[in-house]
Amino acid sequence: MLRQDFHYELPEELIAQYPLERRSASRLLCLDPVTGAVCDRQFTLLPALLRAGDLLVFNDTRVIPARLFGHKASGGRVEVFVERLCGDRELLCQLRASKPPRPGMRLTLEGAVEAEVVGRDGGFIRLRLVEGGDVAQLLEQHGHVPLPPYIARGDQPQDRERYQTMFARTAGAVAAPTAGLHFDQPLIERLAQRGISSGFVTLHVGAGTFQPVRVDDLSQHRMHREYLQVDAQLCDQVRQTRQRGGRIIAVGTTAVRCLETAASGGELHPYSGETELFITPGYRFRMVDMLITNFHMPESTLLMLVCAFGGMEQVMQAYRHAVMQRYRFFSYGDAMMIGPATGAAV
């Protein structure tokens, strides 16, 4: 398949720059992947669209304040976007500066913390804090919320809370699992009252999620690595859901990648480690029956996964519908649900 097969036109004004006042106030575009039918709903209607016995699988990763600013010894400004922490003193990052960094270069980061460029690791730069120091503490005290590049503003105090899901508990992501941003406590309680269960996996979303696909032939693309964990409790929940005839509903593409990676042998087993799973149309899904997800960037690996799940033609047509109906796009935008909504509100 070709990268341009996943292109669509998006007016810039439809890219959400701020979250809505209430998490669950988003719109929900429902797509039946078999018929291609779409229906415009509100996210608060979700409990009525599901069935008792279904299992929602959330990603419980927590976004770290992964953006730092500083300067070189020459005075030139630098911006550090953390990819992942490597122990107490080192980190992998994307480093934006007027000139490419070289090993041995010293940087002064916010909080007057000195760091040294150690070298390259793939497409990232490795930094080490000088004379001790703790990277996690540095980020907590001086880091900024790592808003995606399509949000054309600096982070604000409200982003500290709203760019986290209400389930966020395992720190390590540099981008939010955005499908989970639509859930608030009243909605979760209504889901539970209808007999719809919740389970959790962990996938630390990396900065690579925003990197464009640079090759035309998708068979030549190498997926970025991300750490994930699927524990025995979630495996038991999935097994019990299947036994009672319930459906596995992944909340976000990250939950899909967790489940499908952990079931790569055919059955779901506990898994802890990295994944480079690249899902494109033609992939055979083993674990996921329905998907709740946000709208994704044109030609992105996330959109490719969604097309694999919902059908290429059906999803791209649904995106065109969303543009015409002026849905809000990307991280702080609206949501879509892919799968037959066989609850009470079909």
C-alpha positions in Angstrom: 0.0 0.0 0.0 1.0 3.6 -0.5 1.3 6.4 2.0 -0.9 8.7 -0.1 -3.8 6.2 0.0 -4.4 7.6 3.5 -4.5 11.3 2.6 -7.5 13.4 3.2 -8.1 17.2 3.2 -8.6 18.8 6.6 -9.3 22.5 7.1 -7.0 23.9 9.7 -9.8 25.4 11.7 -11.1 21.9 12.5 -8.0 21.0 14.5 -9.0 21.4 18.2 -6.7 23.8 20.0 -8.3 23.4 23.5 -10.3 20.7 25.3 -14.0 21.1 25.8 -15.2 22.3 29.2 -16.4 18.8 30.1 -14.6 15.7 29.0 -17.6 13.7 27.8 -19.2 16.6 25.9 -17.5 15.4 22.7 -19.3 14.2 19.6 -19.1 10.5 18.7 -19.2 9.4 15.1 -20.3 5.7 14.9 -19.2 3.6 11.9 -20.5 0.2 11.1 -17.5 -1.4 9.3 -19.7 -4.0 7.5 -22.3 -1.6 5.9 -20.2 1.6 6.0 -23.1 3.4 7.6 -22.3 6.3 9.9 -24.3 8.0 12.6 -23.7 11.2 14.5 -24.0 10.8 18.3 -22.8 12.4 21.5 -20.2 10.7 23.6 -22.5 10.7 26.6 -24.7 8.2 24.8 -21.9 5.5 24.9 -23.4 3.4 27.7 -26.6 2.9 25.6 -24.5 1.9 22.6 -22.8 -1.0 24.4 -24.0 -4.2 26.0 -23.8 -5.6 29.5 -20.9 -8.0 29.6 -18.7 -5.9 27.3 -15.1 -5.0 28.4 -13.6 -1.6 27.8 -9.7 -1.8 27.7 -8.0 1.5 28.6 -4.4 2.5 28.5 -3.3 3.7 32.0 -0.1 5.4 31.0 0.6 8.8 32.5 2.1 11.7 30.4 5.3 13.1 31.8 6.1 16.9 31.4 8.4 16.0 28.6 9.3 19.3 27.0 12.3 21.4 28.3 13.8 24.6 27.1 17.4 25.8 27.6 20.4 27.2 25.8 23.9 26.2 24.5 27.1 27.7 25.9 27.0 30.1 22.9 23.6 31.4 24.0 21.6 29.7 21.2 18.2 28.4 22.3 17.4 24.7 22.4 14.3 22.7 22.9 14.3 19.2 24.3 11.4 16.8 23.7 11.9 13.7 25.8 11.3 10.3 24.1 12.0 8.2 27.2 13.9 8.1 30.4 17.0 5.9 30.6 17.7 5.6 34.3 18.0 8.4 36.8 20.4 10.6 34.8 20.0 9.9 31.1 17.2 10.4 28.6 16.5 10.0 24.9 15.1 13.0 23.2 14.5 15.0 20.1 16.7 18.1 20.3 15.8 21.3 18.3 18.7 23.7 17.9 20.1 26.1 15.2 22.9 23.6 14.5 23.0 19.8 14.9 24.2 18.7 18.4 27.5 16.9 18.7 28.9 14.6 21.4 30.3 16.5 24.3 28.2 19.6 23.8 27.0 21.1 27.0 23.5 22.5 27.5 21.9 24.5 30.3 18.3 23.5 30.8 15.6 25.1 32.9 16.4 25.2 36.6 20.1 25.9 35.7 20.6 22.1 35.2 23.6 21.2 33.1 23.3 18.3 30.5 25.8 16.8 28.1 25.1 15.3 24.6 26.4 11.7 24.8 25.6 10.7 21.3 22.9 9.4 19.0 20.6 6.4 19.4 18.7 5.8 16.2 16.9 9.0 15.3 17.2 10.4 18.9 19.8 12.2 20.9 21.0 10.8 24.2 21.5 13.4 27.0 23.1 12.9 30.4 22.7 15.2 33.4 26.1 16.5 34.6 27.1 16.1 38.3 24.2 13.9 39.3 20.7 15.1 39.3 17.5 13.2 38.6 15.7 13.4 35.2 12.3 12.6 36.6 12.6 15.3 39.2 13.9 17.8 36.7 10.8 17.2 34.4 8.4 17.4 37.3 9.8 20.8 38.5 10.6 22.4 35.2 9.0 20.4 32.3 6.2 21.5 30.1 3.2 19.5 29.0 4.3 18.0 25.6 1.3 19.2 23.5 1.4 17.8 19.9 2.9 20.0 17.2 -0.5 20.7 15.6 -1.7 22.5 18.8 -0.4 25.9 17.9 0.1 27.4 21.4 2.2 26.9 24.5 1.0 24.7 27.3 -1.2 26.2 29.9 -2.1 25.2 33.5 -5.3 23.4 32.5 -3.3 21.1 30.2 -1.6 19.5 33.2 -4.9 17.9 34.1 -6.8 17.8 30.7 -3.9 16.2 28.7 -4.1 13.2 31.1 -6.8 10.6 31.2 -8.6 10.1 34.5 -7.0 6.6 34.5 -3.4 7.9 34.2 -1.2 6.2 36.8 1.9 4.7 35.2 4.3 7.6 34.3 6.2 7.3 31.0 4.3 8.6 28.0 5.2 11.8 26.1 1.8 11.9 24.4 -1.7 11.1 25.8 -3.7 8.1 24.8 -6.3 10.5 23.6 -9.3 8.3 23.2 -9.4 8.0 26.9 -9.7 11.8 27.4 -13.4 11.6 26.7 -14.2 9.6 29.8 -15.1 11.3 33.1 -16.3 9.8 36.4 -20.1 10.2 35.8 -19.8 8.4 32.5 -17.7 5.6 34.0 -20.3 5.1 36.7 -23.1 4.9 34.1 -21.1 2.3 32.2 -20.6 0.2 35.3 -24.3 0.4 36.2 -25.1 -1.1 32.8 -22.7 -4.0 33.5 -19.9 -2.8 31.2 -16.5 -3.6 32.7 -13.1 -1.8 32.5 -9.6 -3.2 32.2 -6.2 -1.7 31.8 -3.0 -2.1 29.8 0.0 0.2 29.7 1.7 1.5 26.6 4.0 4.5 27.0 3.3 6.6 23.9 6.6 7.8 22.4 7.4 10.9 20.4 7.6 8.7 17.3 3.8 8.7 17.2 4.0 12.2 15.6 6.7 11.4 13.2 5.5 11.3 9.6 5.8 8.3 7.4 8.7 9.2 5.1 8.4 6.4 2.5 5.8 6.0 -0.2 5.8 2.2 0.0 4.4 1.2 3.4 6.3 -2.1 3.3 9.5 -0.1 3.7 8.3 1.8 6.8 9.8 0.8 10.2 7.5 1.4 13.2 8.9 3.3 16.2 9.4 1.2 19.4 7.1 1.7 22.4 7.1 -0.1 25.8 3.9 -1.9 26.8 2.7 -4.2 29.6 -0.3 -6.5 29.6 -0.7 -8.2 33.0 -2.4 -11.5 34.0 -5.4 -9.7 35.5 -6.3 -8.2 32.1 -5.8 -11.5 30.4 -8.3 -13.1 32.9 -10.8 -10.3 32.2 -10.6 -10.8 28.5 -11.0 -14.6 28.9 -14.0 -14.2 31.1 -15.5 -11.6 28.8 -15.2 -14.0 25.9 -16.8 -16.8 27.9 -19.9 -14.8 28.7 -20.3 -13.6 25.1 -19.1 -10.1 25.7 -17.0 -7.9 23.4 -13.5 -6.5 23.8 -13.6 -2.8 23.1 -10.2 -1.1 22.8 -10.2 2.5 23.9 -7.6 3.9 21.5 -5.0 2.6 19.1 -2.5 2.1 21.9 -4.9 -0.4 23.5 -5.2 -2.2 20.2 -1.4 -2.5 19.9 -1.1 -3.8 23.4 -3.7 -6.5 22.9 -2.6 -7.6 19.5 1.1 -7.7 20.5 0.3 -9.8 23.6 -1.7 -12.1 21.4 0.8 -12.4 18.6 1.1 -16.2 19.2 -2.7 -16.6 18.7 -3.8 -16.4 22.4 -3.5 -13.5 24.9 -0.8 -13.9 27.4 0.9 -11.5 29.9 3.5 -9.4 28.1 6.1 -6.9 29.1 8.5 -5.3 26.6 8.7 -3.3 23.5 6.6 -3.5 20.3 7.2 -2.4 16.8 3.8 -3.7 15.6 2.7 -1.8 12.4 -0.9 -2.5 11.6 -2.1 -1.8 8.1 -5.1 -2.9 6.0 -5.0 -6.7 5.6 -4.0 -7.3 9.2 -6.1 -10.0 11.0 -7.2 -8.8 14.4 -7.2 -11.5 17.1 -8.4 -9.7 20.2 -10.4 -6.5 19.4 -14.1 -6.5 18.5 -14.7 -2.7 18.6 -12.6 0.4 18.7 -13.1 3.8 20.2 -10.6 6.3 18.9 -10.0 10.0 18.0 -9.5 11.3 14.5 -5.9 11.0 13.3 -3.6 12.9 11.0 -3.6 12.2 7.3 -1.0 9.6 6.2 -0.3 8.6 9.8 0.4 5.1 11.1 -2.6 5.7 13.5 -5.0 6.3 10.6 -3.6 3.2 8.9 -4.4 1.1 11.9 -7.9 2.5 12.0 -8.4 1.7 8.3 -7.2 -1.8 9.0 -9.8 -2.2 11.6 -12.8 -0.5 10.0 -12.1 -1.0 6.3 -10.1 1.4 4.1 -13.0 2.7 2.1 -15.4 2.9 5.0 -13.0 4.8 7.3 -11.9 7.3 4.7 -15.5 8.0 3.8 -16.3 8.4 7.5 -13.5 10.9 7.7 -14.9 12.9 4.8 -18.2 12.9 6.6 -16.6 14.1 9.8 -15.0 17.0 7.9 -18.3 18.0 6.3 -20.0 17.8 9.6 -17.2 19.9 11.2 -16.1 17.5 13.9 -13.2 18.6 16.0 -10.0 16.7 15.1 -6.9 15.2 16.8 -5.9 15.1 20.5 -8.4 17.5 22.0 -11.1 16.7 19.3 -14.1 14.4 19.0 -14.2 10.6 18.8 -15.4 7.8 16.6 -16.5 4.3 17.4 -16.0 1.5 14.9 -18.1 -1.6 15.3 -21.8 -2.6 15.3 -23.5 -0.6 18.0 -26.0 -3.3 19.1 -27.0 -1.7 22.4 -30.3 0.0 23.1 -29.6 3.2 21.2 -28.9 1.8 17.7 
